[in-house]
Amino acid sequence: MSTNPFTEEHELLRQSITKFCEKEIIPYVEEWEKNEHCEKSIFKKMGEKGFLGVSFPEKYGGGGMDFWGAVVVIQALANSNIAGLSMSLYAHTYLPLPLIASLGTPEQKEKYLIPALKGDKIAGLGVTEPGAGSDVAGIKTTAVDKGDHYEINGSKMFITNGNIADFIVIAVKTGEGLNMSMIIVDTDTEGFSTIKINNKLGMHSSDTAQLFFENCKVPKSNLIGQEGHGFYYQMNNFQEERLLAAITGTFVAEWSLEKAKKYCMEREAFGRPIGKFQVVRHKLAKMAITVETCRSISFRAVAEFIEHGNKAETIITMAKAYTGEESIKVINDALQLHGGVGYTEDFGIARAWRDARLLSIGGGTTEIMHEILGKVVLDEVEHTDKLSEESVKA
Ligand SMILES: Cc1cc2nc3c(=O)[nH]c(=O)nc-3n(C[C@H](O)[C@H](O)[C@H](O)COP(=O)(O)OP(=O)(O)OC[C@H]3O[C@@H](n4cnc5c(N)ncnc54)[C@H](O)[C@@H]3O)c2cc1C
């Protein structure tokens, strides 16, 4: 991979999304954070400019760029220090829509994907339940085949955009064990209701909801792909979400480091800028190493994702696990270097710190990433043992 993966086209996108953030996002950050949701109109504004689906195919209204285009958008949003809004946008674009783009029927693409990429409809993804988060196979929401429709009963927990979405792609049980399916539910369906979750630590500008399904009748035509294959579809679909989390963590850490560097040269104590103290310089040096490592692993994950799609699972999982833990430490150190003002809302670092805490939880916790990787590592040992046994026999 070349050290700079960004082309002229990406740089033009960077210029326009940066300008857009300066005009349409940054002036409203405080208001949206206070209101605990962003304005729905931001989806439309971003859709009109093509920022929602930069890496989706042009035939669906996307930008037709590779995933580096999405990375450019993520960085501009990270630099706006409004991770809540970013999460809302990702939960709209990169969680439910790849499923419809890759497995949906032409009618589903027409009705849901195209309007969502334009920002005319808002979307969400509902996998987590009150009783099952990490253990996706443990979900209890059911969709029972009633001939021409499914009847859905159950509940979903912590669903981003849950109160503002026009449709939500949900994981449901359609049989025993891993017999799960992914179904699109319009939020005006009778029997669907939500409760807003207001008391989050951070990500205040994103809407979060608990969803309830009470005898919801959903047309069979809303099934994505084949019935019973949903578990595998969603396991694959997690890759894009985890990649986004890794990239976001990297850029928020980078943003925090830049802020800390600047502050350390401005703030004076004991007659000199605090950046002149060796302890502070070494802390900044270690933060810079961590940011660079986060960038290396997450950029490598993007490159592999572009080449191999969801088969790049191992490096994506590593990037999510690593950046999810390490970026938080950089942001924490950046807050520390700001001293008392870091603890106030005036410098933005406090918001970055509390928002970032979700990075090791959402989209699969670090422990679950380690579980996945632990199996890969042990499989490699078994594979090597098998090969050496075979070579001894031969
Ligand atoms: C603000 C916010 C927004 C979210 N948005 C969405 C969304 O849009 N859609 C959606 O579907 N979900 C969403 N989630 C849910 C999120 O993905 C889950 O919270 C996450 O996957 C963890 O699940 P859980 O909360 O049930 O924790 P649990 O699964 O109960 O885990 C609790 C703890 O136990 C550990 N643990 C569990 N199993 C194991 C194991 N086998 N080995 C070792 N440790 C283990 C976990 O790592 C964790 O530390 C959101 C959550 C939040 C907070």
The ligand as a Gaussian input file, in Angstrom:
#p B3LYP/6-31G(d) Opt

LIG

0 1
 C      -24.919000       4.716000      22.323000
 C      -25.100000       3.331000      21.779000
 C      -25.550000       3.158000      20.474000
 C      -25.758000       1.870000      19.972000
 N      -26.279000       1.714000      18.705000
 C      -26.664000       0.479000      18.283000
 C      -27.364000       0.303000      17.053000
 O      -27.591000       1.255000      16.301000
 N      -27.772000      -0.949000      16.716000
 C      -27.537000      -2.032000      17.516000
 O      -27.942000      -3.137000      17.141000
 N      -26.860000      -1.901000      18.700000
 C      -26.432000      -0.685000      19.087000
 N      -25.762000      -0.537000      20.287000
 C      -25.523000      -1.707000      21.118000
 C      -24.054000      -2.138000      21.197000
 O      -23.644000      -2.716000      19.987000
 C      -23.963000      -3.128000      22.381000
 O      -24.095000      -2.352000      23.560000
 C      -22.658000      -3.907000      22.413000
 O      -22.611000      -4.814000      21.346000
 C      -22.499000      -4.696000      23.730000
 O      -23.660000      -5.422000      24.026000
 P      -24.341000      -5.294000      25.489000
 O      -24.531000      -3.857000      25.770000
 O      -25.546000      -6.155000      25.513000
 O      -23.250000      -5.848000      26.468000
 P      -23.101000      -7.373000      26.945000
 O      -23.105000      -8.278000      25.777000
 O      -24.071000      -7.623000      28.038000
 O      -21.633000      -7.333000      27.557000
 C      -21.351000      -6.858000      28.877000
 C      -19.861000      -7.126000      29.132000
 O      -19.617000      -8.537000      29.085000
 C      -18.583000      -8.811000      28.162000
 N      -18.798000     -10.093000      27.492000
 C      -19.949000     -10.545000      26.918000
 N      -19.745000     -11.750000      26.365000
 C      -18.439000     -12.062000      26.578000
 C      -17.595000     -13.175000      26.241000
 N      -18.057000     -14.203000      25.523000
 N      -16.312000     -13.159000      26.644000
 C      -15.818000     -12.114000      27.346000
 N      -16.559000     -11.019000      27.684000
 C      -17.828000     -11.000000      27.294000
 C      -18.626000      -7.654000      27.173000
 O      -17.401000      -7.523000      26.466000
 C      -18.940000      -6.482000      28.082000
 O      -17.762000      -6.021000      28.676000
 C      -25.494000       0.748000      20.785000
 C      -25.018000       0.918000      22.098000
 C      -24.832000       2.189000      22.603000
 C      -24.371000       2.344000      24.031000

